[in-house]
Amino acid sequence: MPLRHGTKAVATGLTATALLSALSLTDGAQTAAADTTALVRVNQVGYAESGAKEAFVLTRSAVAGARWRLLDGRGGVVAAGRTKASVGSWNAAYPAVYPIDFSSVRAPGSYHLVVTGTAAGHSPVFTIGHAPAVFSKPAADATAFFQAQRDGADTIPGQLRREPSHLNDAAADAYAWPEFTDPDSDTIVAAPKKIGGPVDVAGGWFDAGDYLKFTETTSYAVAALQIAALETGAGPGSALGAEAQHGLDWLDKMWDQKTRTLYIQVGLGSGTESGSVVGDHDVWRLPQADDTIATTGKAATTGTTGKAATAGTAATTGKAANAATADPSLRFLANRPVFRAAAPGSLISPNQAGRLAADFALAARRYAATGRTADVAKARGYLATAAQIYGLADTSPGQLVTTVPYGYYPETSWQDDLAFGGAELALAARKLGDPRASAWLTQAAHWAKGHQSEADADTLNMYDTSALADLDLARALKAAGEPKGLAVSYRQLIGYVRGQLATGQRRAAADPFHAGAVYDDFDADSHTMGLAATARLYRLVTGDSSYDTFATEQLDWLLGANAWGTSFMVGEGTTFPECTAGELGNLAGSLNGTGPLEIGAIVNGPNGSEQFSDGLGDYLDGMRPCPPSGDPYSAFTGHGSTYVDDVRSWQSSEPALDMDASGLLAFSLASR
């Protein structure tokens, strides 16, 4: 599907091109032949009326004083000016970037920027309005993304027409970790060995563009969703509250309280080189195909019709099949293995223990807040689970336990997670009148102090939760009267978070589009939304609005005010990812030919150009080619980064739980 930006008609009935031509006449001879085309980048969703508002003009050569006008929905000029000095070069093709500030405009409505004179161009239509009106849709769509990622019997059809899937996970067998052919590979040497089961690990969310399920990523997502619910007042019965509960219920299954066993993963990534074992990444299909693959011996790879094939392929009945498979190579698709962190009763990797403790303690806070007797009883149960897991944390770890293999998510930071778990335990205990609150406060302070000198410290994302930990720990300290003798003080905690924001702010000041994240590496969008969320939470805790403009700039960047001129969130704005690198979006999109349906998915975004040096590879069997041809974003590769909207582009187009978790939190806070 071709890009849609710039094709929208304005409210006057004129096309953008016609409007541009009409306005150009008022600029006299100078505009009659503009020196260069202007690409106008804006937040395509819109701007909060009381916040900063900035657009950017990209040109192929330096220009002097191009004229800009901001038009309302009736074509009236509400602001105007001329571009000033360039804020820097983007790449050789676009050596100049000019900012346009229209923060003075506050009236709600639809608007459109037009540039004439020494450069000529126009923006998509965008809105200015009350923050809830502008950002509630992205927040709701992010929740819808999690609904679309659901696995198990409790799926929600939604736009992707989801069906129940992986029902056999309700009686999964546990397996020993397989041996891999290479430390940097997920190809296994031989089939893993069964060591236990059955265990019920049905439900949860698919991690990303595949169908694996991890506690590593789900624990971060559940924390973000619950914090968003607490901060916005969304109760357990709201869509957001229900989705947080869906993730939490699966984590509850992955932790066996009786045997003190933590299961960390459902599904096998890749199979063997010989094909004697087939893994999740080896077959492109819809997830419901896996349940019936046992009786057919072949995986369905839904084609352009979107209908399940007949003889010889998996049907889509939604019912679990028998355990035996017609083709033994497919047995780990039909009956997916579950992997545990360690032997029953063992200490738990502290990254997992800290985040899981935070998840259950946050649940205790959410239910205790309702004041209902049944909910308070449930809150006490969640607090007990959190305390049990936290007490088993391994505080002298070697390599952290994340996924199988570790290389899927090679986390190295863990003291931030223990600080996070301790802070949430302290807050929940105080809410419930539990006397252990003081002890958990002391432990959280100890780990928060330790993280401040921990290697690989970062800004908020799945690998570093210190911003969430420190801000809630600061709240807990205030609630306790700021007791003396702890490892860190309220002021030190706030100072550390302010340092993270300052790091992002320095990057933004040096970037033509005010990006605070590093976008020539993985997880640019997750970091961007993490910074926006951190700034909002910081203001809620401290009352300090110093970083409000910075937070707005990050939302702007994600939603289109970037070099590529695209929103990195499906369905938001006029130009957005249409070829997400995932099976659900790719195959469901072929059901009715309406294009991108994975609404609310936030993709990785730009990545280091070296990640694309070997190209995108071939289409997998069953993969729907997307886009039909060409790469409309290739001209905007710059600053060491590349963005490709292609179903094969796992480097930049794959959605994932952690991306959307950060985004959902940021948009929920922005919509307050």
C-alpha positions as CSV (number, residue, x, y, z in Angstrom):
1,M,0.0,0.0,0.0
2,P,1.5,3.4,-0.9
3,L,2.3,5.9,1.7
4,R,-0.7,8.1,2.6
5,H,1.0,11.2,4.0
6,G,0.1,14.4,2.3
7,T,-3.0,13.0,0.4
8,K,-5.6,14.1,3.0
9,A,-8.0,16.8,1.9
10,V,-8.2,19.8,4.2
11,A,-11.5,21.0,5.6
12,T,-12.0,23.6,2.9
13,G,-12.4,21.0,0.3
14,L,-9.1,21.9,-1.4
15,T,-6.5,19.2,-1.8
16,A,-3.2,20.0,0.0
17,T,-1.5,20.5,-3.3
18,A,-4.2,23.0,-4.5
19,L,-4.0,24.8,-1.2
20,L,-0.3,25.0,-1.5
21,S,-0.5,26.4,-5.0
22,A,-3.1,29.0,-3.9
23,L,-1.0,30.2,-1.0
24,S,2.1,30.4,-3.2
25,L,0.5,33.1,-5.3
26,T,0.7,35.5,-2.3
27,D,4.4,35.2,-2.1
28,G,5.0,36.9,-5.4
29,A,7.8,36.1,-7.8
30,Q,10.0,34.7,-5.1
31,T,7.7,31.7,-4.6
32,A,6.8,31.2,-8.3
33,A,9.8,28.9,-8.5
34,A,10.7,27.6,-5.1
35,D,14.3,26.7,-4.7
36,T,13.7,23.3,-3.1
37,T,11.0,20.9,-1.9
38,A,10.3,21.1,1.8
39,L,9.3,18.0,3.7
40,V,7.3,19.1,6.8
41,R,7.5,16.7,9.7
42,V,4.9,17.0,12.5
43,N,3.4,14.9,15.3
44,Q,0.7,13.4,13.1
45,V,-1.6,12.6,16.0
46,G,-1.5,16.1,17.5
47,Y,-0.4,18.4,20.3
48,A,-1.8,19.1,23.7
49,E,-3.1,22.7,23.8
50,S,-1.0,23.8,26.8
51,G,2.3,22.2,25.7
52,A,5.1,22.9,23.3
53,K,4.4,22.5,19.6
54,E,7.2,22.2,17.1
55,A,7.5,21.0,13.5
56,F,10.6,20.5,11.3
57,V,11.3,21.3,7.7
58,L,13.7,19.0,5.8
59,T,15.3,20.5,2.7
60,R,17.7,19.3,0.0
61,S,19.7,22.5,0.3
62,A,20.1,25.4,2.7
63,V,17.3,27.9,2.3
64,A,16.9,31.4,3.7
65,G,13.7,32.5,5.4
66,A,11.1,30.2,3.9
67,R,7.6,31.3,4.9
68,W,5.4,29.1,6.9
69,R,1.7,29.4,7.8
70,L,-0.5,27.4,10.2
71,L,-4.0,27.0,8.8
72,D,-7.0,25.9,10.8
73,G,-9.7,23.6,9.5
74,R,-11.5,26.4,7.6
75,G,-8.3,27.5,5.9
76,G,-7.7,30.5,8.1
77,V,-4.2,31.5,8.9
78,V,-3.7,31.3,12.7
79,A,0.0,31.7,12.9
80,A,2.8,32.5,10.5
81,G,6.5,33.2,10.3
82,R,9.8,32.5,8.5
83,T,12.3,29.7,9.1
84,K,15.4,30.7,10.9
85,A,18.8,29.0,11.1
86,S,19.1,25.3,10.4
87,V,19.5,23.1,13.5
88,G,21.8,20.7,11.7
89,S,22.2,18.3,8.8
90,W,20.4,15.0,8.6
91,N,22.3,13.3,5.7
92,A,23.9,14.3,2.4
93,A,20.6,14.4,0.6
94,Y,19.0,16.6,3.3
95,P,21.7,18.9,4.7
96,A,19.4,21.3,6.5
97,V,16.6,21.0,9.1
98,Y,14.6,24.0,10.1
99,P,12.3,24.1,13.2
100,I,8.9,25.8,13.3
101,D,7.6,26.7,16.7
102,F,3.8,27.3,17.0
103,S,3.4,26.8,20.7
104,S,1.4,30.0,21.0
105,V,-1.6,28.3,19.2
106,R,-3.9,26.8,21.8
107,A,-7.3,26.6,20.3
108,P,-8.6,23.1,19.8
109,G,-9.1,22.0,16.2
110,S,-7.5,20.5,13.1
111,Y,-4.5,22.2,11.6
112,H,-2.1,22.1,8.6
113,L,1.3,23.7,8.0
114,V,2.2,25.1,4.7
115,V,5.7,26.2,3.7
116,T,6.2,28.6,0.7
117,G,8.9,30.8,-0.7
118,T,12.5,29.5,-0.9
119,A,11.1,26.1,-0.1
120,A,7.7,24.6,-0.7
121,G,5.8,21.8,1.1
122,H,3.0,21.0,3.5
123,S,2.3,18.8,6.5
124,P,-0.4,16.2,7.1
125,V,-3.4,17.4,9.1
126,F,-3.0,17.1,12.8
127,T,-5.0,18.2,15.9
128,I,-4.5,20.5,18.8
129,G,-6.6,19.8,21.8
130,H,-7.0,18.8,25.4
131,A,-4.4,16.2,26.3
132,P,-7.0,13.4,27.0
133,A,-8.6,14.1,23.6
134,V,-5.2,13.9,21.8
135,F,-3.6,11.0,23.6
136,S,-6.4,8.7,24.8
137,K,-6.6,7.0,21.4
138,P,-2.9,5.9,21.3
139,A,-3.2,4.7,24.9
140,A,-6.4,2.7,24.1
141,D,-4.8,1.3,20.9
142,A,-1.7,0.2,22.9
143,T,-4.1,-1.7,25.2
144,A,-5.7,-3.2,22.1
145,F,-2.3,-4.4,20.9
146,F,-1.9,-6.4,24.1
147,Q,-5.4,-7.9,23.6
148,A,-4.3,-8.9,20.1
149,Q,-1.2,-10.6,21.5
150,R,-3.2,-12.8,23.8
151,D,-2.7,-16.6,23.8
152,G,-4.9,-19.4,25.1
153,A,-8.6,-19.8,25.3
154,D,-9.4,-16.2,26.4
155,T,-8.5,-14.4,23.1
156,I,-10.3,-11.3,21.9
157,P,-11.2,-11.4,18.2
158,G,-10.5,-7.7,17.5
159,Q,-9.3,-6.5,14.2
160,L,-7.0,-9.4,13.8
161,R,-9.9,-11.9,14.1
162,R,-8.0,-13.9,16.7
163,E,-9.0,-17.4,17.6
164,P,-8.1,-19.5,20.7
165,S,-4.6,-20.8,20.3
166,H,-2.1,-23.1,22.0
167,L,-4.6,-24.8,24.1
168,N,-2.2,-27.7,24.7
169,D,-0.2,-25.2,26.9
170,A,-2.6,-26.1,29.6
171,A,-0.8,-29.4,30.1
172,A,2.7,-28.7,29.0
173,D,5.8,-30.8,29.8
174,A,8.9,-29.3,31.3
175,Y,12.2,-29.8,29.4
176,A,15.9,-29.3,30.2
177,W,17.5,-26.4,28.3
178,P,18.7,-27.6,24.9
179,E,22.3,-27.4,23.7
180,F,22.8,-24.8,21.0
181,T,25.1,-25.1,18.0
182,D,26.8,-21.8,18.7
183,P,26.7,-19.3,21.6
184,D,25.2,-16.7,19.2
185,S,22.6,-19.0,17.7
186,D,19.2,-20.4,18.7
187,T,19.6,-23.5,16.5
188,I,19.6,-26.5,18.8
189,V,21.9,-29.6,18.5
190,A,19.2,-32.1,19.4
191,A,15.7,-32.3,20.8
192,P,15.5,-31.2,24.5
193,K,14.9,-33.8,27.2
194,K,11.7,-34.0,29.2
195,I,12.2,-33.5,32.9
196,G,8.8,-32.9,34.3
197,G,5.2,-31.8,33.9
198,P,2.4,-31.4,33.1
199,V,2.0,-27.8,34.1
200,D,-0.6,-25.3,33.1
201,V,1.1,-22.4,31.3
202,A,-1.8,-21.5,29.0
203,G,-2.7,-17.8,28.4
204,G,-0.4,-14.8,28.5
205,W,0.9,-12.8,25.6
206,F,3.0,-13.6,22.6
207,D,6.3,-11.8,23.1
208,A,6.8,-10.2,19.7
209,G,6.3,-11.1,16.1
210,D,6.6,-14.8,17.0
211,Y,4.6,-17.0,19.4
212,L,7.0,-17.5,22.2
213,K,6.1,-16.4,25.7
214,F,8.6,-15.2,28.3
215,T,8.4,-14.1,31.9
216,E,11.4,-11.8,31.1
217,T,9.3,-9.5,28.9
218,T,5.9,-10.1,30.3
219,S,7.0,-9.1,33.8
220,Y,8.1,-5.7,32.5
221,A,4.8,-5.3,30.5
222,V,2.6,-6.2,33.5
223,A,4.4,-3.7,35.7
224,A,4.0,-0.9,33.1
225,L,0.3,-1.6,32.6
226,Q,-0.4,-1.7,36.3
227,I,1.5,1.5,37.0
228,A,-0.5,3.1,34.1
229,A,-3.7,1.8,35.8
230,L,-2.8,3.1,39.2
231,E,-1.8,6.6,37.9
232,T,-4.9,7.1,35.8
233,G,-7.4,5.6,38.2
234,A,-8.3,2.7,35.9
235,G,-9.8,0.0,38.1
236,P,-9.5,-3.8,37.8
237,G,-12.7,-3.9,35.7
238,S,-11.4,-1.4,33.1
239,A,-10.0,-2.5,29.7
240,L,-6.5,-1.5,31.0
241,G,-7.1,-3.2,34.3
242,A,-8.4,-6.4,32.7
243,E,-5.4,-6.6,30.3
244,A,-2.9,-6.1,33.2
245,Q,-4.8,-8.9,35.0
246,H,-4.5,-11.2,31.9
247,G,-0.7,-10.9,32.0
248,L,-0.5,-11.2,35.8
249,D,-2.6,-14.4,35.7
250,W,-0.1,-16.0,33.4
251,L,2.8,-15.0,35.6
252,D,0.9,-16.6,38.5
253,K,0.9,-19.8,36.5
254,M,4.6,-19.5,35.7
255,W,5.4,-19.4,39.4
256,D,4.6,-22.6,41.3
257,Q,4.3,-21.6,45.0
258,K,4.2,-25.1,46.3
259,T,7.4,-26.4,44.7
260,R,9.0,-22.9,44.5
261,T,9.6,-23.3,40.8
262,L,9.8,-20.5,38.3
263,Y,9.1,-21.3,34.7
264,I,10.5,-18.7,32.3
265,Q,9.5,-19.7,28.8
266,V,6.9,-21.5,26.7
267,G,8.0,-22.6,23.2
268,L,11.1,-23.5,21.4
269,G,12.7,-20.8,19.2
270,S,14.4,-22.7,16.5
271,G,14.8,-26.4,15.7
272,T,17.8,-28.4,14.5
273,E,19.8,-27.8,11.4
274,S,18.7,-31.1,9.9
275,G,15.0,-30.3,10.4
276,S,14.5,-33.3,12.8
277,V,13.0,-30.8,15.2
278,V,11.0,-27.8,14.1
279,G,10.7,-24.7,16.3
280,D,8.5,-21.6,16.4
281,H,10.8,-19.6,14.2
282,D,10.9,-22.2,11.5
283,V,7.2,-22.0,10.3
284,W,5.2,-18.9,9.3
285,R,1.6,-19.5,10.3
286,L,-1.3,-18.3,12.4
287,P,-1.1,-19.5,16.0
288,Q,-4.3,-21.6,16.1
289,A,-2.7,-23.9,13.5
290,D,-0.4,-25.3,16.2
291,D,-3.2,-26.9,18.2
292,T,-4.3,-29.2,15.4
293,I,-0.9,-29.8,13.7
294,A,-0.8,-33.1,15.8
295,T,-3.5,-34.7,13.7
296,T,-2.4,-33.5,10.3
297,G,1.4,-33.5,10.4
298,K,1.8,-30.2,8.5
299,A,1.8,-26.5,9.6
300,A,-0.7,-24.2,8.0
301,T,0.9,-21.2,6.3
302,T,-2.2,-19.2,5.5
303,G,-1.8,-17.7,2.1
304,T,-3.5,-14.8,0.4
305,T,-7.0,-16.1,0.8
306,G,-6.7,-16.2,4.6
307,K,-8.6,-19.5,4.7
308,A,-7.2,-22.7,6.3
309,A,-6.4,-25.2,3.6
310,T,-8.1,-28.6,3.4
311,A,-6.4,-32.0,3.4
312,G,-2.9,-32.1,4.6
313,T,-2.9,-28.8,6.5
314,A,-3.8,-27.7,10.0
315,A,-7.5,-26.9,10.5
316,T,-8.5,-24.0,12.7
317,T,-11.1,-25.5,15.1
318,G,-9.5,-23.9,18.1
319,K,-9.6,-27.3,19.9
320,A,-6.5,-29.0,21.3
321,A,-5.4,-32.0,19.5
322,N,-4.0,-35.3,20.8
323,A,-0.4,-35.3,22.0
324,A,0.9,-37.6,19.3
325,T,2.0,-36.0,16.0
326,A,1.8,-37.5,12.6
327,D,5.2,-35.9,11.9
328,P,7.5,-36.1,14.9
329,S,9.6,-33.1,13.8
330,L,6.6,-31.0,14.6
331,R,6.0,-32.3,18.1
332,F,7.3,-29.1,19.8
333,L,4.8,-27.0,17.8
334,A,1.8,-29.1,18.8
335,N,3.0,-29.7,22.4
336,R,5.2,-26.7,23.3
337,P,7.9,-27.2,25.9
338,V,8.2,-25.1,29.0
339,F,11.6,-24.2,30.4
340,R,12.2,-23.5,34.1
341,A,14.7,-21.0,35.5
342,A,16.3,-23.6,37.8
343,A,15.5,-26.7,39.8
344,P,12.6,-26.5,42.2
345,G,13.4,-24.6,45.4
346,S,16.5,-22.9,43.9
347,L,17.3,-19.2,44.3
348,I,15.8,-17.1,41.5
349,S,17.8,-14.9,39.1
350,P,17.4,-11.4,40.7
351,N,16.2,-9.6,37.6
352,Q,13.3,-12.1,37.4
353,A,12.7,-12.1,41.1
354,G,12.7,-8.3,41.4
355,R,10.3,-7.6,38.6
356,L,8.0,-10.5,39.5
357,A,7.8,-9.3,43.1
358,A,7.0,-5.8,41.8
359,D,4.2,-7.2,39.6
360,F,2.5,-9.0,42.4
361,A,3.0,-6.1,44.9
362,L,1.6,-3.7,42.3
363,A,-1.4,-6.0,42.0
364,A,-1.8,-5.9,45.8
365,R,-1.8,-2.1,45.6
366,R,-4.4,-2.1,42.9
367,Y,-6.8,-4.3,44.7
368,A,-6.3,-2.8,48.1
369,A,-7.2,0.6,46.6
370,T,-10.8,-0.5,45.9
371,G,-11.4,-1.0,49.6
372,R,-13.8,-3.9,49.0
373,T,-13.4,-6.8,51.4
374,A,-12.9,-9.5,48.6
375,D,-10.4,-7.3,46.8
376,V,-8.4,-6.6,50.0
377,A,-8.2,-10.4,50.6
378,K,-7.0,-10.8,47.1
379,A,-4.4,-8.0,47.7
380,R,-3.1,-9.9,50.7
381,G,-2.7,-13.0,48.6
382,Y,-0.7,-11.1,46.0
383,L,1.5,-9.6,48.6
384,A,2.3,-13.1,50.0
385,T,3.3,-14.2,46.5
386,A,5.5,-11.1,46.0
387,A,7.2,-11.7,49.3
388,Q,7.9,-15.3,48.6
389,I,9.5,-14.6,45.3
390,Y,11.5,-11.6,46.6
391,G,12.8,-13.7,49.5
392,L,14.3,-16.2,47.0
393,A,16.3,-13.7,45.0
394,D,19.8,-14.7,44.2
395,T,21.9,-11.7,45.3
396,S,25.2,-13.1,44.1
397,P,24.3,-14.1,40.5
398,G,26.5,-15.1,37.6
399,Q,24.9,-14.7,34.2
400,L,21.4,-13.7,34.6
401,V,18.5,-16.0,33.6
402,T,16.4,-14.4,31.0
403,T,15.3,-16.7,28.1
404,V,16.4,-19.8,26.3
405,P,18.8,-19.0,24.8
406,Y,20.0,-16.0,26.8
407,G,20.9,-14.2,23.6
408,Y,17.2,-13.4,23.0
409,Y,17.3,-10.9,25.8
410,P,20.9,-10.5,27.2
411,E,20.1,-8.5,30.3
412,T,23.0,-7.7,32.7
413,S,21.4,-5.2,35.2
414,W,19.6,-6.6,38.2
415,Q,19.9,-4.3,41.3
416,D,17.4,-2.0,39.8
417,D,14.9,-4.8,39.7
418,L,15.4,-5.7,43.3
419,A,15.0,-2.0,44.2
420,F,11.8,-2.0,42.2
421,G,10.4,-5.1,43.9
422,G,11.3,-3.8,47.3
423,A,9.7,-0.4,46.7
424,E,6.5,-1.9,45.5
425,L,6.4,-4.4,48.5
426,A,7.0,-1.5,50.9
427,L,4.1,0.5,49.3
428,A,1.7,-2.4,49.2
429,A,2.6,-3.4,52.8
430,R,2.0,0.1,54.0
431,K,-1.4,0.1,52.3
432,L,-2.4,-3.2,53.9
433,G,-0.9,-2.4,57.3
434,D,1.7,-5.1,57.1
435,P,4.6,-4.6,59.5
436,R,7.2,-5.8,57.0
437,A,7.0,-2.4,55.1
438,S,10.0,-1.0,56.9
439,A,12.2,-4.0,56.2
440,W,11.3,-3.9,52.5
441,L,12.0,-0.1,52.4
442,T,15.5,-0.7,53.8
443,Q,16.2,-3.5,51.2
444,A,14.9,-1.3,48.3
445,A,17.1,1.6,49.4
446,H,20.1,-0.7,49.5
447,W,19.6,-2.0,46.0
448,A,18.7,1.4,44.6
449,K,22.1,2.7,45.9
450,G,23.8,-0.3,44.4
451,H,22.3,0.2,41.0
452,Q,23.6,3.7,40.8
453,S,27.1,2.3,40.3
454,E,26.0,-0.8,38.4
455,A,27.5,-1.3,34.9
456,D,25.2,-0.9,31.9
457,A,22.9,1.5,33.8
458,D,20.4,3.0,31.3
459,T,17.2,5.0,31.0
460,L,13.8,3.3,31.4
461,N,13.3,0.2,29.3
462,M,12.9,-3.5,30.0
463,Y,16.6,-3.8,30.9
464,D,16.6,-0.9,33.4
465,T,13.6,-0.3,35.6
466,S,15.5,2.1,38.0
467,A,13.3,5.0,37.1
468,L,10.2,3.1,38.2
469,A,11.9,1.8,41.2
470,D,13.4,5.1,42.4
471,L,10.3,7.2,41.9
472,D,8.1,4.8,43.8
473,L,10.8,4.3,46.4
474,A,10.8,8.1,46.8
475,R,7.1,8.0,47.4
476,A,7.5,5.2,49.9
477,L,10.2,7.2,51.8
478,K,7.9,10.2,51.9
479,A,5.0,8.1,53.2
480,A,7.3,6.7,55.9
481,G,8.4,10.2,57.0
482,E,11.8,9.9,55.3
483,P,13.5,7.7,57.9
484,K,17.2,8.3,58.6
485,G,19.9,5.8,58.1
486,L,18.8,4.3,54.8
487,A,21.3,3.8,51.9
488,V,19.7,6.5,49.9
489,S,17.6,9.6,50.6
490,Y,14.6,11.0,48.8
491,R,16.8,13.7,47.4
492,Q,19.3,11.3,46.0
493,L,16.7,9.1,44.4
494,I,15.1,12.1,42.7
495,G,18.5,13.3,41.6
496,Y,19.3,10.0,40.0
497,V,16.1,10.0,38.0
498,R,16.8,13.6,37.0
499,G,20.2,12.5,35.8
500,Q,18.5,10.0,33.4
501,L,16.3,12.7,32.1
502,A,19.2,15.1,31.7
503,T,21.0,12.4,29.7
504,G,18.1,12.2,27.3
505,Q,17.8,16.0,27.2
506,R,21.4,16.3,26.2
507,R,20.9,13.9,23.3
508,A,17.8,15.8,22.3
509,A,19.6,19.1,22.3
510,A,22.2,17.7,19.9
511,D,19.7,16.1,17.6
512,P,17.9,18.0,14.8
513,F,14.6,16.3,15.7
514,H,15.1,16.4,19.5
515,A,15.3,12.6,19.8
516,G,16.4,11.7,23.4
517,A,17.1,8.0,22.6
518,V,20.0,6.4,20.7
519,Y,18.4,5.4,17.4
520,D,21.4,3.8,15.8
521,D,20.9,0.8,18.1
522,F,18.1,-1.6,19.1
523,D,15.0,-0.5,21.1
524,A,15.0,3.1,20.0
525,D,11.3,3.4,20.4
526,S,11.2,1.6,23.7
527,H,13.8,4.1,25.1
528,T,12.0,7.0,23.6
529,M,8.7,6.1,25.3
530,G,10.6,5.3,28.4
531,L,12.0,8.8,28.6
532,A,8.6,10.3,28.0
533,A,7.0,8.1,30.7
534,T,9.8,8.9,33.2
535,A,9.4,12.7,32.7
536,R,5.6,12.4,33.4
537,L,6.1,10.2,36.5
538,Y,8.9,12.5,37.7
539,R,6.4,15.4,37.6
540,L,3.7,13.5,39.4
541,V,6.1,12.6,42.2
542,T,8.0,16.0,42.5
543,G,5.6,18.6,41.0
544,D,8.6,19.8,38.9
545,S,7.5,20.5,35.3
546,S,11.1,21.2,34.0
547,Y,11.0,18.2,31.7
548,D,7.5,18.6,30.2
549,T,8.8,20.0,26.9
550,F,11.4,17.2,26.6
551,A,8.6,14.6,27.2
552,T,6.5,16.3,24.5
553,E,9.4,16.2,22.1
554,Q,9.7,12.4,22.6
555,L,6.1,11.8,21.8
556,D,6.4,14.1,18.8
557,W,9.3,12.1,17.5
558,L,7.6,8.8,17.8
559,L,4.5,10.0,16.1
560,G,6.0,11.5,13.0
561,A,8.2,14.5,13.8
562,N,11.3,12.6,12.8
563,A,13.5,12.4,9.7
564,W,11.4,9.5,8.1
565,G,8.1,11.4,8.5
566,T,6.3,8.3,9.9
567,S,4.7,7.4,13.1
568,F,6.3,4.3,14.5
569,M,2.9,3.1,16.0
570,V,0.5,1.3,13.7
571,G,-2.7,3.2,13.2
572,E,-1.6,6.5,14.7
573,G,-1.2,9.4,12.3
574,T,-1.4,9.4,8.5
575,T,1.8,7.5,7.8
576,F,2.7,4.5,10.0
577,P,4.1,1.0,9.8
578,E,2.2,-1.1,7.3
579,C,4.4,-4.2,7.1
580,T,5.1,-5.2,10.6
581,A,7.6,-8.0,11.0
582,G,5.3,-10.5,12.7
583,E,3.1,-13.4,11.8
584,L,-0.2,-12.1,13.2
585,G,-0.1,-8.7,11.4
586,N,1.2,-10.2,8.2
587,L,-1.2,-13.1,7.9
588,A,-4.3,-11.5,9.4
589,G,-3.8,-8.6,7.1
590,S,-4.3,-11.0,4.2
591,L,-7.7,-12.1,5.4
592,N,-9.5,-9.2,3.8
593,G,-6.9,-7.2,2.0
594,T,-7.5,-4.0,4.0
595,G,-3.9,-3.5,4.9
596,P,-2.3,-3.1,8.3
597,L,-4.5,-4.3,11.1
598,E,-2.1,-4.6,14.0
599,I,-3.4,-1.4,15.5
600,G,-1.5,0.0,18.4
601,A,1.7,-2.0,17.7
602,I,4.9,0.0,18.3
603,V,7.8,-1.3,16.3
604,N,11.5,-1.1,17.1
605,G,11.9,2.0,14.8
606,P,15.3,3.1,13.5
607,N,18.3,0.8,14.1
608,G,22.0,0.9,13.3
609,S,22.6,0.9,9.6
610,E,25.1,-2.0,10.0
611,Q,22.2,-4.2,11.1
612,F,21.0,-4.1,7.5
613,S,24.4,-4.7,5.8
614,D,23.3,-8.2,4.7
615,G,20.0,-7.1,3.4
616,L,16.6,-8.4,4.5
617,G,16.8,-11.9,3.2
618,D,14.2,-14.0,1.4
619,Y,10.5,-14.2,2.2
620,L,9.7,-17.3,4.3
621,D,7.2,-19.8,3.0
622,G,3.7,-18.5,3.7
623,M,4.8,-14.9,4.3
624,R,2.7,-12.3,2.5
625,P,5.1,-9.9,0.7
626,C,4.9,-6.4,2.1
627,P,5.5,-3.8,0.8
628,P,4.7,-4.7,-2.8
629,S,7.9,-3.0,-4.0
630,G,10.5,-0.4,-3.1
631,D,11.6,1.2,0.1
632,P,10.1,4.7,0.5
633,Y,12.4,5.4,3.6
634,S,15.8,4.7,2.1
635,A,16.4,8.4,1.3
636,F,16.3,9.2,5.0
637,T,19.0,6.9,6.3
638,G,21.2,9.1,8.3
639,H,23.1,9.6,11.6
640,G,24.1,6.0,11.4
641,S,20.5,4.8,11.4
642,T,18.2,3.1,9.0
643,Y,14.4,2.4,9.1
644,V,12.8,-0.1,6.8
645,D,9.0,-0.9,6.9
646,D,9.1,-4.5,5.6
647,V,7.8,-7.7,6.9
648,R,11.3,-9.1,6.7
649,S,12.8,-6.2,8.7
650,W,13.0,-7.7,12.2
651,Q,15.6,-5.0,12.8
652,S,13.2,-2.1,12.7
653,S,9.6,-3.3,12.0
654,E,9.0,-6.0,14.6
655,P,6.6,-5.1,17.4
656,A,7.2,-6.4,20.9
657,L,5.7,-6.3,24.4
658,D,8.4,-4.1,25.9
659,M,7.9,-1.5,23.1
660,D,4.2,-1.2,23.7
661,A,4.5,-1.4,27.4
662,S,6.7,1.7,27.5
663,G,4.4,3.4,25.0
664,L,1.2,2.5,26.8
665,L,2.6,4.0,30.0
666,A,3.8,7.1,28.3
667,F,0.5,7.8,26.4
668,S,-1.6,6.9,29.5
669,L,0.3,9.5,31.5
670,A,0.2,12.1,28.7
671,S,-3.6,11.7,28.5
672,R,-4.2,12.6,32.2
